[in-house]
Amino acid sequence: MRRPGLVYVAGLLLAAAAVFLATYFFGRKASLENELERLTARRPSATPGKTAGIPSLQQREAPPVEQKAEKAEEGVPLGEGVVALRSALESPGLVVVADLPALAAGPGGAPPGSGQPVLRAGLDAFLARPPAGLWVGVRALAGAEGECGGTDQVRPPGPWGHGELVAALDAAAGLGRGPRNPAKAAEAAMGDLAEAAGEHAVVILAGDAEGCPADLCGSNPPPGGGAARIHLVLLARPPEPGAQPDMPEAGTAGAPAPVFDPSWGGPYRCLAERTGGTVSTASSPAELEGALRRIAADMESAIVVRAIHGTGQEVRGISPGGDAGWGVVLRPGGSESAQEAGRLAELFPASFALPGGVYVVKARYAGQEKTAAVAVAPGERVEVRVTFPTGELFVQALDASGQEIAGDSAGFGCAWGTEVLQGEPEEQTVVARSCSLPSRFELSPGVYRARVRWKGQERSVDEAAVEGGASTVRAVSFGTGD
């Protein structure tokens, strides 16, 4: 009887041990799995403004990029629709286009070796002490002997040291011996100035007639399209005492010599006057250096005039002339009349290199004129932006079938097209015309009439109101029933 009891007790103990071991091992395994799940589970986003754990191991979203609105340039108002923006003047550039053989002569054309100081001494004095901040370059007025195809560059514009340009002239003793080519030389000088960030100017030192055919006084645009002013210094002998009957004292020690205008200087003058440049003479080294320094002083500040029309687009290019003409007249503020000492530029943008001071700017476009006074300091660049509130008038013509008539009659004596008129019926004036259909006009705000011609017939638009920044469309019919 004792044996079965012992077996029963032993079984109970084994069962208890099995339960204990199962609970211990299997329960721990479940806990480890739970812990692994907890450790690898996706973490919720941290509360904004708080950091949990090691920041460098946290997954973080990229910070939002702050959107900064571009700040529009704000100008100083100078009047209705006219503002001025000021900035530091960038380095201006000047290229001296020199008649090298003439510079080797003495005062009044005295030959080299005559004991007289050569005219080149005046150029050397200027190049040895160029104005601060001015990029200066030198180019010959001529190229190789017998050649009209090019000119010789002595040194491109740059912030050279005091002796580099003079040394370059010494090394150029054999250059520029061919026929003088002012048109090609001026055009090449414009290319030389491409690297100069500021205002541009070219100075031609001419001592004799040009030798290469050029239309300097014709209707073709001047070299460079008027992008830079071309100044002229005539290296000419002053008049002999008594040589001018109307000025008996001219050429004597007691009276200054007048500006001498040799017959060969006419084409050079055209080149200067058509680009708004100055004309002066020099018959001694001191006069030559003085002329160059006066021109350089005119580049110590700048005024640039830009025009914006009603659609918000900038007006660019040379004026087409006529009723659509545009441009700028600039004169010193102390001038008594609009024509006194005025500088004219018939293009936009118009750039003027000048000494510091107060100036009156008059800009015109689409029959409108705006005038403002602006002050500019040495070393300063002022950009004057003029807004002209223009609108569009668009005139269509329809034939008998209702189809639009389209074509250009400029080559047929303007046989068809449109005229735009303004004013009272008895005093109407034509403010714009077109030789094509349909016709588009950019006009200042106002009320207009239009006359449309086609195949000997005429139709009228009695009233068309044009508003700034808007387009007004009118249509006329040339149907048989009209």
Secondary structure, 3 states (H helix, E strand, C coil): CHHHHHHHHHHHHHHHHHHHHHHHHHHHHHHHHHHHHHHHCCCCCCCCCCCCCCHHHCCCCCCCCCCCCCCCCCCEEEECCEEEEEEECCCCEEEEEECHHHHCCCHHHCCCCCCCCCCHHHHHHHHHCCCCCCEEEEEECECCCCCCCCCCEEEEEECCCCCHHHHHHHHCCCCCCCCECHHHHHHHHHHHHHHCCCCEEEEEEECCCCCCCCCCCCCCCCHHHHCCEEEEEEECCCCCCCCCCCCCCCCCCCCCCCCCCCHHHHHHHHHHHHCCCCEEEECCHHHHHHHHHHHHHCCCEEEEEEEECCCCCEECEECCCHHHCCEEEEEECCCCCCCCCCEEECEECEEEEECCEEEEEEEEECCEEEEEEEEECCCEEEEEEEECCCEEEEEEEECCCCCECCEECHHHCCCCEEEEEECCHHHCEEEEEECEECEEEEECCEEEEEEEEECCEEEEEEEEEECCCCEEEEEEECCCCC
